[in-house]
Amino acid sequence: MSDAATPEPETSSPAAPPGGYRQALETFRLPHYGKLWGSNLVQFICFHVLFMAMQWLVTSLTDLRAGVTFLSMIQGASIAVASPFAGVVVDRYAKRNLIVLGRLGLVGVATTTALLVHAEVLEYWGLVLIGVIGGTLASVLGPATQTFVVDVVGRNRTQHAVTLNSIGSSFGTVGGAALAGVLIGVLGVVSTYLIAAVGVALSVLAVLKIPTLGRTERSERTSLARDLREGFGYVRERPALMLALLACAMAMFNGAIGPMRVIFAKYVFEAGPEGFGAMSAAHGIGTMAAAIFLTLRPPSKNFGLLISGTMFLYAVGILLFSFAFSFEYILAVELFLGVIGQAWNICAMVGFQLVVPHEMRGRVLSMVLTLAQLGFVGAGLVGLLADAVGDQLAVGIFGAIPTTLLALQLLFGWRILKQM
């Protein structure tokens, strides 16, 4: 069923002219988008605070690099396994309600973690279980949040709405990184978790004020298995989509950066939580700069080439990260990775939603998010490799492999990618 109380944005909003800050600002004037953007901004900040708090907490529970990266691996694996089913759920049910339930689940996870740490009873394997629960919630929140943006503004405003949402995500990364570094260093992990939980709860209240439910009309009820087969079959019949998704799969190697960032901050540079926050903030500044630029000049064609090309440049950035000869250098590399990572994110979120049917968006985006979460494989392996050969060489290997593979894909498959 469709939303009964709210007219569809598709018919109530004029098409946005391509590019320009005026068109971006006009998107904010659409009903309810401002509330959605604000709630997402708060959620992005709090989610990043929670992520960094968990990463810092695990370093107090184990000195092994593999122990740190295993947590990232298991969380990513939870998202990857759950995402295909989450995509079907997002295409079936009201996205606003899924967002509310998912965020309330995060509040529960954050509060429980804080209480366990305060009671000094949280062990490493308990944190792993918390990571699994958080990853499962994230598997639904990802496609639900991205597709709900389009439900609120309409497909004619997809490019600007998605890029503006990415600016909010970038503010969240920068603000969350800076806030987490201060909170962890000054107040401790327990207070950091509780403050983030309150923030997520406030973001829920804002979403509840949006009357649009974001429910896709369905002409017939079908089984979960049939919906999954339909989504995979649609992609399999389109070589350009297949090749673009293959490029997304190189995120398996990108998983090295997340868990190794805290290791580089704590052990390579001995920079403490403030240095860890500075590295994450530099990354966030890069994502914000890319989002602002792409808001003014949103991608409108050649999505396949853009998706593969930005993934290639990110792999080059991982290779550069491995050199790490000074803290200033690593901040510059983090900035570069932020720019390229955001460019890939926007090209993927806009491109895949524009080239597939409306009712297929949740399933196709869940495939993208599943492949993006293959980083859990890299997160687990890079820790083992770092324990064996050293932190910097391990990251260098994880940059060299995808750089080579993506260069070959662009060289021999650019014509197919151009069809997307």
The 8 nearest C-alpha neighbors of each residue, nearest first, counted from 0:
[[1, 216, 214, 2, 215, 217, 3, 218],
 [0, 2, 216, 214, 3, 215, 213, 212],
 [3, 1, 4, 5, 212, 211, 214, 0],
 [2, 4, 5, 1, 6, 0, 211, 212],
 [5, 3, 2, 6, 210, 211, 1, 212],
 [4, 6, 3, 2, 211, 7, 210, 8],
 [7, 5, 8, 4, 11, 3, 2, 10],
 [6, 8, 9, 10, 5, 11, 153, 2],
 [9, 7, 153, 11, 10, 152, 12, 6],
 [8, 10, 153, 7, 11, 12, 154, 155],
 [9, 11, 8, 12, 7, 13, 6, 153],
 [10, 12, 8, 9, 7, 13, 6, 153],
 [13, 11, 8, 10, 9, 14, 153, 155],
 [14, 12, 15, 11, 155, 10, 9, 156],
 [13, 15, 155, 16, 12, 156, 154, 9],
 [16, 14, 156, 155, 17, 22, 13, 159],
 [15, 17, 14, 18, 22, 19, 156, 13],
 [18, 16, 15, 19, 297, 296, 22, 299],
 [19, 17, 296, 295, 297, 16, 22, 20],
 [20, 18, 295, 21, 22, 296, 23, 17],
 [19, 21, 23, 295, 22, 24, 18, 294],
 [22, 20, 24, 23, 19, 25, 18, 26],
 [21, 23, 25, 24, 20, 19, 15, 26],
 [22, 24, 20, 26, 21, 25, 159, 294],
 [25, 23, 21, 26, 27, 22, 20, 28],
 [26, 24, 22, 28, 27, 23, 21, 29],
 [25, 27, 24, 23, 28, 29, 22, 160],
 [28, 26, 25, 24, 33, 29, 32, 23],
 [29, 27, 25, 26, 30, 24, 32, 33],
 [28, 30, 27, 26, 32, 31, 152, 25],
 [31, 29, 32, 28, 33, 151, 152, 27],
 [30, 32, 34, 33, 209, 35, 29, 151],
 [33, 31, 35, 34, 30, 27, 29, 36],
 [34, 32, 36, 27, 35, 31, 37, 28],
 [35, 33, 37, 31, 32, 36, 38, 205],
 [34, 36, 32, 38, 33, 37, 39, 206],
 [37, 35, 33, 39, 34, 38, 32, 40],
 [38, 36, 40, 34, 39, 35, 33, 41],
 [37, 39, 202, 35, 41, 40, 36, 205],
 [38, 40, 42, 36, 37, 41, 43, 35],
 [41, 39, 167, 37, 43, 38, 42, 171],
 [42, 40, 44, 38, 39, 43, 202, 45],
 [41, 43, 39, 45, 199, 40, 44, 46],
 [42, 44, 171, 40, 46, 41, 45, 168],
 [45, 43, 171, 175, 41, 47, 42, 46],
 [44, 46, 195, 48, 42, 47, 43, 198],
 [45, 47, 49, 43, 48, 44, 42, 50],
 [48, 46, 50, 175, 44, 49, 45, 172],
 [47, 49, 45, 179, 175, 51, 46, 50],
 [50, 48, 52, 46, 47, 51, 53, 45],
 [51, 49, 47, 53, 48, 52, 46, 54],
 [50, 52, 54, 48, 53, 49, 55, 47],
 [51, 53, 49, 55, 54, 50, 56, 48],
 [54, 52, 56, 50, 51, 55, 49, 57],
 [55, 53, 51, 57, 52, 56, 50, 58],
 [54, 56, 52, 58, 53, 57, 51, 59],
 [57, 55, 53, 59, 58, 54, 52, 60],
 [56, 58, 60, 59, 54, 55, 67, 53],
 [59, 57, 55, 61, 60, 56, 62, 67],
 [60, 58, 57, 56, 61, 55, 62, 54],
 [59, 61, 57, 58, 123, 56, 62, 122],
 [62, 60, 58, 63, 59, 66, 57, 67],
 [61, 63, 58, 64, 60, 66, 59, 67],
 [64, 62, 66, 65, 61, 67, 386, 382],
 [65, 63, 382, 67, 66, 386, 68, 62],
 [64, 66, 382, 383, 68, 63, 67, 69],
 [67, 65, 63, 69, 64, 68, 61, 70],
 [68, 66, 64, 65, 69, 70, 57, 258],
 [67, 69, 378, 65, 379, 71, 258, 382],
 [70, 68, 72, 379, 66, 71, 67, 65],
 [69, 71, 73, 72, 68, 67, 127, 74],
 [72, 70, 68, 74, 69, 73, 378, 75],
 [375, 73, 71, 69, 379, 378, 75, 70],
 [72, 74, 76, 70, 75, 71, 69, 77],
 [75, 73, 134, 130, 131, 77, 71, 76],
 [76, 74, 375, 372, 78, 72, 77, 73],
 [77, 75, 73, 79, 74, 78, 375, 72],
 [76, 78, 74, 134, 80, 75, 79, 131],
 [77, 79, 138, 134, 75, 81, 76, 135],
 [80, 78, 369, 76, 82, 372, 77, 81],
 [81, 79, 77, 78, 82, 76, 83, 369],
 [80, 82, 78, 79, 84, 83, 85, 77],
 [81, 83, 85, 138, 365, 79, 84, 369],
 [84, 82, 86, 85, 365, 81, 366, 362],
 [85, 83, 87, 86, 82, 81, 88, 227],
 [84, 86, 82, 88, 139, 87, 83, 81],
 [87, 85, 362, 361, 365, 89, 83, 84],
 [86, 88, 90, 84, 85, 89, 362, 91],
 [87, 89, 85, 91, 86, 90, 92, 84],
 [90, 88, 86, 87, 91, 92, 361, 143],
 [91, 89, 87, 361, 88, 92, 86, 215],
 [92, 90, 88, 89, 87, 215, 214, 93],
 [91, 93, 89, 214, 88, 94, 90, 215],
 [94, 92, 214, 213, 212, 95, 96, 97],
 [93, 95, 97, 213, 143, 96, 147, 92],
 [94, 96, 212, 98, 97, 93, 213, 99],
 [95, 97, 99, 98, 94, 93, 100, 212],
 [96, 98, 94, 100, 99, 95, 101, 93],
 [99, 97, 101, 95, 96, 100, 140, 102],
 [98, 100, 96, 102, 97, 101, 203, 103],
 [99, 101, 103, 97, 102, 98, 104, 96],
 [102, 100, 104, 98, 103, 99, 136, 97],
 [103, 101, 105, 104, 99, 100, 98, 106],
 [104, 102, 106, 100, 105, 101, 99, 107],
 [103, 105, 101, 107, 102, 106, 100, 108],
 [106, 104, 102, 108, 107, 103, 109, 101],
 [107, 105, 196, 103, 109, 104, 108, 110],
 [106, 108, 104, 110, 105, 109, 111, 103],
 [107, 109, 105, 111, 106, 110, 112, 104],
 [110, 108, 112, 106, 111, 107, 192, 196],
 [111, 109, 113, 107, 112, 108, 193, 106],
 [110, 112, 114, 108, 113, 109, 107, 115],
 [111, 113, 115, 109, 110, 114, 108, 116],
 [112, 114, 189, 110, 116, 111, 115, 192],
 [115, 113, 117, 111, 116, 112, 118, 110],
 [116, 114, 118, 112, 121, 117, 113, 120],
 [115, 117, 119, 113, 118, 114, 121, 112],
 [118, 116, 114, 119, 115, 113, 189, 120],
 [117, 119, 115, 116, 120, 114, 121, 113],
 [120, 118, 116, 117, 121, 115, 122, 114],
 [119, 121, 118, 115, 122, 116, 117, 114],
 [120, 122, 115, 116, 119, 125, 123, 126],
 [123, 121, 125, 124, 120, 126, 60, 119],
 [122, 124, 126, 125, 60, 127, 121, 57],
 [125, 123, 127, 126, 122, 128, 121, 129],
 [126, 124, 128, 122, 127, 123, 121, 129],
 [125, 127, 129, 123, 124, 128, 130, 122],
 [126, 128, 124, 130, 125, 129, 70, 131],
 [129, 127, 131, 125, 130, 126, 124, 132],
 [128, 130, 126, 132, 127, 131, 133, 125],
 [129, 131, 127, 74, 133, 128, 132, 134],
 [132, 130, 128, 134, 74, 129, 133, 77],
 [133, 131, 129, 135, 134, 130, 136, 128],
 [132, 134, 130, 136, 131, 135, 129, 137],
 [133, 135, 78, 74, 137, 131, 77, 136],
 [134, 136, 138, 132, 137, 78, 133, 77],
 [137, 135, 133, 134, 138, 101, 139, 140],
 [136, 138, 140, 134, 139, 135, 141, 133],
 [139, 137, 78, 82, 135, 136, 141, 140],
 [138, 140, 85, 137, 141, 136, 143, 142],
 [139, 141, 137, 143, 144, 138, 98, 142],
 [140, 142, 144, 143, 139, 138, 137, 145],
 [143, 141, 145, 144, 140, 146, 361, 365],
 [144, 142, 140, 94, 146, 141, 145, 89],
 [145, 143, 147, 141, 142, 146, 140, 148],
 [146, 144, 142, 147, 148, 143, 141, 149],
 [145, 147, 148, 149, 143, 144, 142, 150],
 [148, 146, 150, 144, 149, 145, 143, 213],
 [149, 147, 146, 151, 150, 145, 152, 144],
 [148, 150, 153, 152, 147, 146, 151, 157],
 [151, 149, 147, 213, 148, 153, 152, 146],
 [150, 152, 148, 149, 153, 147, 8, 32],
 [151, 153, 149, 8, 150, 156, 148, 29],
 [154, 152, 9, 8, 149, 155, 150, 156],
 [153, 155, 157, 156, 149, 9, 152, 150],
 [156, 154, 14, 153, 157, 15, 9, 13],
 [157, 155, 154, 159, 158, 153, 160, 15],
 [156, 158, 154, 160, 159, 155, 149, 161],
 [159, 157, 161, 160, 156, 349, 297, 162],
 [158, 160, 162, 161, 23, 157, 156, 294],
 [159, 161, 163, 157, 162, 158, 156, 164],
 [160, 162, 164, 158, 163, 159, 157, 165],
 [161, 163, 165, 159, 294, 164, 160, 290],
 [164, 162, 166, 160, 165, 161, 159, 294],
 [163, 165, 161, 167, 162, 166, 160, 168],
 [166, 164, 168, 162, 167, 163, 290, 169],
 [167, 165, 169, 163, 290, 168, 164, 287],
 [168, 166, 40, 164, 170, 165, 169, 171],
 [167, 169, 165, 171, 166, 170, 43, 172],
 [170, 168, 287, 166, 172, 171, 286, 167],
 [171, 169, 167, 173, 172, 168, 174, 166],
 [170, 172, 44, 43, 168, 174, 169, 175],
 [171, 173, 283, 169, 175, 170, 174, 176],
 [174, 172, 283, 280, 170, 176, 175, 171],
 [175, 173, 171, 177, 176, 172, 170, 178],
 [174, 176, 44, 48, 178, 172, 47, 171],
 [175, 177, 276, 179, 280, 173, 279, 174],
 [178, 176, 174, 180, 276, 175, 179, 280],
 [177, 179, 175, 181, 176, 180, 174, 182],
 [178, 180, 48, 182, 176, 181, 177, 175],
 [179, 181, 276, 273, 177, 272, 183, 178],
 [182, 180, 184, 178, 179, 183, 185, 177],
 [181, 183, 179, 186, 185, 184, 191, 180],
 [182, 184, 187, 188, 180, 181, 186, 185],
 [183, 185, 181, 182, 187, 180, 186, 272],
 [186, 184, 182, 183, 181, 187, 180, 188],
 [187, 185, 182, 183, 190, 184, 191, 188],
 [186, 188, 183, 189, 190, 185, 184, 182],
 [187, 189, 191, 183, 190, 52, 192, 186],
 [190, 188, 113, 192, 191, 187, 117, 193],
 [191, 189, 193, 192, 188, 187, 186, 194],
 [190, 192, 188, 194, 189, 193, 182, 183],
 [191, 193, 195, 189, 190, 109, 194, 113],
 [192, 194, 196, 190, 195, 191, 110, 197],
 [195, 193, 197, 191, 196, 192, 190, 198],
 [194, 196, 45, 198, 192, 193, 197, 191],
 [195, 197, 106, 193, 199, 198, 194, 109],
 [198, 196, 200, 194, 195, 199, 201, 193],
 [199, 197, 195, 201, 200, 196, 45, 194],
 [198, 200, 202, 196, 42, 201, 197, 45],
 [199, 201, 197, 203, 198, 202, 196, 106],
 [202, 200, 198, 204, 203, 199, 197, 205],
 [203, 201, 38, 199, 205, 200, 204, 42],
 [204, 202, 200, 206, 201, 205, 99, 207],
 [203, 205, 207, 201, 202, 206, 200, 208],
 [204, 206, 202, 203, 207, 208, 38, 34],
 [207, 205, 203, 208, 209, 204, 35, 38],
 [206, 208, 204, 209, 205, 203, 210, 99],
 [207, 209, 206, 205, 210, 204, 34, 31],
 [208, 210, 207, 206, 211, 31, 34, 205],
 [211, 209, 212, 208, 5, 4, 207, 31],
 [212, 210, 209, 213, 5, 2, 151, 95],
 [213, 211, 95, 93, 214, 2, 94, 210],
 [214, 212, 94, 93, 150, 211, 147, 95],
 [213, 215, 93, 1, 212, 92, 94, 216],
 [216, 214, 1, 217, 90, 213, 358, 91],
 [215, 217, 0, 1, 214, 218, 358, 91],
 [216, 218, 219, 215, 0, 220, 91, 358],
 [217, 219, 216, 220, 0, 221, 215, 358],
 [220, 218, 217, 221, 216, 222, 0, 91],
 [219, 221, 222, 217, 218, 91, 223, 226],
 [222, 220, 219, 225, 223, 226, 224, 217],
 [221, 223, 225, 224, 226, 220, 227, 87],
 [222, 224, 226, 225, 227, 221, 87, 84],
 [223, 225, 227, 222, 226, 228, 221, 229],
 [226, 224, 228, 222, 227, 223, 229, 221],
 [227, 225, 229, 223, 224, 228, 230, 222],
 [226, 228, 224, 230, 225, 229, 223, 231],
 [229, 227, 225, 231, 230, 226, 232, 224],
 [228, 230, 226, 232, 227, 231, 225, 233],
 [231, 229, 233, 227, 232, 228, 362, 226],
 [230, 232, 228, 234, 233, 229, 235, 227],
 [233, 231, 235, 229, 230, 234, 228, 236],
 [232, 234, 230, 231, 235, 236, 229, 237],
 [235, 233, 231, 237, 236, 232, 240, 241],
 [234, 236, 232, 237, 233, 231, 241, 238],
 [235, 237, 234, 233, 232, 238, 241, 240],
 [236, 238, 234, 235, 240, 239, 241, 233],
 [239, 237, 241, 240, 242, 236, 235, 415],
 [240, 238, 416, 242, 415, 241, 419, 237],
 [239, 241, 243, 238, 242, 237, 234, 244],
 [242, 240, 238, 244, 239, 243, 245, 234],
 [241, 243, 245, 239, 244, 240, 238, 246],
 [244, 242, 240, 246, 245, 303, 241, 239],
 [243, 245, 247, 241, 246, 242, 240, 248],
 [244, 246, 242, 248, 247, 243, 241, 249],
 [247, 245, 243, 307, 244, 248, 249, 242],
 [246, 248, 244, 245, 249, 250, 370, 371],
 [247, 249, 370, 245, 250, 246, 251, 371],
 [250, 248, 251, 247, 246, 252, 401, 245],
 [251, 249, 253, 248, 371, 252, 374, 247],
 [374, 250, 252, 373, 249, 377, 253, 254],
 [251, 253, 377, 250, 254, 397, 374, 249],
 [254, 252, 250, 255, 251, 374, 256, 377],
 [374, 253, 255, 378, 377, 252, 256, 251],
 [254, 256, 378, 253, 377, 257, 381, 259],
 [255, 257, 259, 254, 260, 258, 253, 317],
 [258, 256, 260, 259, 255, 254, 261, 378],
 [257, 259, 68, 260, 256, 261, 255, 71],
 [258, 260, 262, 256, 261, 257, 263, 255],
 [261, 259, 263, 262, 258, 257, 256, 264],
 [260, 262, 264, 259, 263, 265, 258, 275],
 [263, 261, 259, 265, 260, 264, 266, 258],
 [264, 262, 267, 260, 266, 261, 265, 259],
 [265, 263, 261, 275, 270, 268, 262, 269],
 [264, 266, 269, 262, 271, 263, 270, 261],
 [265, 267, 269, 263, 262, 268, 264, 270],
 [268, 266, 263, 269, 264, 265, 262, 390],
 [267, 269, 270, 264, 266, 263, 265, 326],
 [270, 268, 265, 266, 271, 264, 267, 263],
 [271, 269, 274, 268, 264, 265, 273, 272],
 [270, 272, 274, 273, 265, 269, 275, 264],
 [271, 273, 275, 180, 274, 276, 184, 270],
 [274, 272, 276, 180, 275, 271, 277, 270],
 [275, 273, 270, 277, 276, 271, 272, 264],
 [274, 276, 272, 264, 278, 273, 277, 261],
 [275, 277, 180, 176, 273, 279, 274, 177],
 [278, 276, 274, 280, 275, 279, 281, 273],
 [279, 277, 281, 275, 280, 276, 330, 274],
 [278, 280, 282, 276, 176, 277, 281, 283],
 [279, 281, 173, 283, 277, 176, 282, 278],
 [282, 280, 284, 334, 278, 283, 279, 333],
 [281, 283, 337, 333, 334, 279, 285, 280],
 [282, 284, 173, 172, 280, 286, 285, 281],
 [285, 283, 287, 281, 286, 282, 173, 280],
 [284, 286, 337, 338, 334, 288, 282, 283],
 [285, 287, 337, 338, 341, 283, 289, 169],
 [286, 288, 169, 290, 284, 285, 166, 289],
 [289, 287, 285, 291, 290, 286, 284, 292],
 [290, 288, 338, 292, 286, 287, 291, 293],
 [289, 291, 287, 166, 293, 292, 288, 162],
 [292, 290, 294, 288, 293, 289, 287, 166],
 [293, 291, 289, 295, 294, 290, 296, 288],
 [294, 292, 297, 296, 290, 295, 291, 289],
 [293, 295, 291, 162, 297, 292, 296, 159],
 [294, 296, 19, 18, 293, 292, 20, 297],
 [297, 295, 293, 18, 294, 292, 298, 19],
 [296, 298, 293, 294, 158, 18, 295, 299],
 [299, 297, 300, 296, 346, 293, 158, 302],
 [298, 300, 297, 301, 302, 158, 350, 17],
 [301, 299, 302, 298, 419, 350, 303, 417],
 [302, 300, 417, 304, 303, 419, 305, 418],
 [303, 301, 305, 300, 350, 304, 419, 306],
 [302, 304, 416, 419, 306, 243, 305, 301],
 [305, 303, 307, 416, 302, 301, 306, 308],
 [304, 306, 302, 308, 303, 307, 309, 301],
 [307, 305, 303, 309, 304, 308, 343, 302],
 [306, 308, 310, 246, 304, 305, 309, 311],
 [309, 307, 305, 311, 310, 306, 304, 312],
 [308, 310, 312, 343, 311, 306, 307, 339],
 [309, 311, 313, 307, 308, 312, 306, 314],
 [312, 310, 308, 314, 309, 313, 405, 402],
 [313, 311, 315, 309, 314, 310, 316, 308],
 [312, 314, 316, 310, 315, 311, 339, 336],
 [313, 315, 317, 402, 311, 398, 316, 312],
 [314, 316, 312, 318, 313, 317, 402, 398],
 [317, 315, 313, 319, 314, 318, 336, 320],
 [318, 316, 398, 320, 314, 319, 315, 313],
 [317, 319, 398, 395, 315, 316, 320, 321],
 [318, 320, 316, 317, 321, 322, 315, 332],
 [321, 319, 317, 318, 322, 323, 316, 332],
 [320, 322, 391, 395, 394, 319, 318, 323],
 [321, 323, 320, 324, 319, 391, 318, 395],
 [324, 322, 321, 325, 329, 320, 328, 326],
 [323, 325, 322, 328, 326, 329, 327, 321],
 [326, 324, 328, 327, 323, 329, 268, 322],
 [325, 327, 329, 328, 330, 268, 323, 324],
 [328, 326, 330, 325, 329, 331, 324, 332],
 [329, 327, 331, 325, 326, 330, 332, 323],
 [328, 330, 332, 326, 331, 327, 323, 333],
 [329, 331, 333, 327, 328, 332, 278, 281],
 [332, 330, 334, 328, 329, 333, 335, 327],
 [331, 333, 329, 335, 334, 330, 320, 336],
 [334, 332, 282, 330, 336, 331, 335, 281],
 [333, 335, 285, 282, 331, 281, 337, 332],
 [336, 334, 332, 338, 337, 333, 285, 339],
 [335, 337, 333, 339, 334, 338, 340, 316],
 [336, 338, 285, 282, 286, 334, 340, 335],
 [339, 337, 285, 286, 289, 335, 341, 336],
 [340, 338, 342, 336, 341, 337, 313, 309],
 [339, 341, 337, 343, 342, 338, 336, 344],
 [340, 342, 344, 286, 343, 338, 339, 337],
 [343, 341, 339, 345, 344, 340, 346, 289],
 [344, 342, 340, 346, 309, 341, 345, 306],
 [343, 345, 341, 347, 342, 346, 348, 340],
 [346, 344, 348, 342, 347, 343, 349, 341],
 [345, 347, 343, 349, 350, 344, 348, 306],
 [346, 348, 350, 344, 345, 349, 351, 343],
 [349, 347, 345, 346, 350, 351, 344, 352],
 [350, 348, 346, 352, 347, 351, 345, 158],
 [351, 349, 347, 353, 346, 352, 302, 348],
 [350, 352, 354, 353, 347, 349, 348, 355],
 [353, 351, 349, 350, 360, 354, 355, 348],
 [354, 352, 350, 351, 355, 349, 154, 356],
 [353, 355, 351, 352, 350, 356, 419, 349],
 [354, 356, 352, 353, 351, 359, 360, 357],
 [357, 355, 359, 358, 360, 354, 353, 352],
 [356, 358, 359, 360, 355, 352, 215, 353],
 [357, 359, 356, 360, 215, 90, 361, 216],
 [358, 360, 356, 357, 362, 361, 363, 355],
 [361, 359, 363, 362, 352, 357, 358, 364],
 [362, 360, 86, 90, 364, 363, 89, 359],
 [361, 363, 86, 365, 364, 360, 359, 87],
 [362, 364, 366, 360, 365, 361, 359, 367],
 [365, 363, 367, 366, 361, 362, 360, 142],
 [364, 366, 86, 368, 362, 82, 363, 367],
 [367, 365, 369, 363, 364, 368, 370, 83],
 [368, 366, 364, 370, 365, 369, 371, 363],
 [369, 367, 371, 365, 370, 366, 372, 364],
 [368, 370, 79, 366, 372, 371, 367, 82],
 [371, 369, 248, 373, 367, 372, 368, 247],
 [372, 370, 368, 250, 369, 373, 367, 247],
 [371, 373, 374, 75, 369, 370, 79, 375],
 [374, 372, 251, 375, 370, 371, 376, 250],
 [254, 373, 251, 375, 372, 377, 376, 250],
 [72, 374, 376, 75, 378, 373, 377, 76],
 [377, 375, 374, 379, 378, 373, 251, 72],
 [376, 378, 254, 252, 374, 380, 251, 379],
 [379, 377, 254, 375, 255, 68, 72, 376],
 [378, 380, 69, 72, 68, 376, 377, 382],
 [379, 381, 377, 383, 382, 378, 384, 376],
 [382, 380, 384, 383, 378, 379, 377, 385],
 [383, 381, 65, 64, 385, 68, 384, 380],
 [382, 384, 65, 386, 380, 381, 385, 387],
 [383, 385, 381, 387, 382, 386, 393, 388],
 [386, 384, 389, 390, 382, 393, 387, 388],
 [385, 387, 383, 384, 389, 388, 64, 382],
 [386, 388, 384, 385, 389, 383, 393, 382],
 [389, 387, 385, 384, 386, 392, 393, 390],
 [390, 388, 385, 392, 391, 386, 387, 393],
 [389, 391, 385, 393, 392, 394, 388, 386],
 [390, 392, 321, 394, 393, 389, 395, 322],
 [393, 391, 395, 394, 390, 389, 396, 388],
 [392, 394, 385, 396, 390, 391, 395, 384],
 [393, 395, 397, 321, 391, 396, 392, 398],
 [396, 394, 321, 392, 318, 398, 397, 393],
 [397, 395, 399, 393, 398, 394, 392, 400],
 [398, 396, 394, 395, 252, 399, 400, 393],
 [397, 399, 318, 317, 395, 314, 396, 400],
 [398, 400, 402, 396, 397, 401, 318, 395],
 [399, 401, 403, 402, 398, 397, 404, 396],
 [402, 400, 404, 403, 405, 314, 399, 398],
 [403, 401, 314, 399, 400, 405, 404, 311],
 [402, 404, 406, 401, 400, 405, 399, 407],
 [405, 403, 401, 407, 406, 402, 408, 400],
 [406, 404, 408, 407, 311, 402, 403, 401],
 [405, 407, 403, 409, 408, 404, 402, 410],
 [408, 406, 410, 404, 405, 409, 411, 403],
 [409, 407, 405, 412, 410, 411, 406, 404],
 [410, 408, 413, 406, 412, 407, 411, 405],
 [409, 411, 407, 408, 412, 406, 413, 405],
 [410, 412, 408, 409, 413, 407, 414, 406],
 [413, 411, 408, 409, 415, 414, 410, 416],
 [412, 414, 416, 409, 415, 417, 411, 410],
 [415, 413, 417, 416, 412, 418, 411, 409],
 [414, 416, 417, 239, 413, 418, 412, 238],
 [417, 415, 303, 413, 239, 418, 304, 414],
 [416, 418, 414, 301, 415, 419, 303, 304],
 [419, 417, 416, 415, 239, 414, 301, 303],
 [418, 303, 239, 417, 416, 302, 301, 240]]
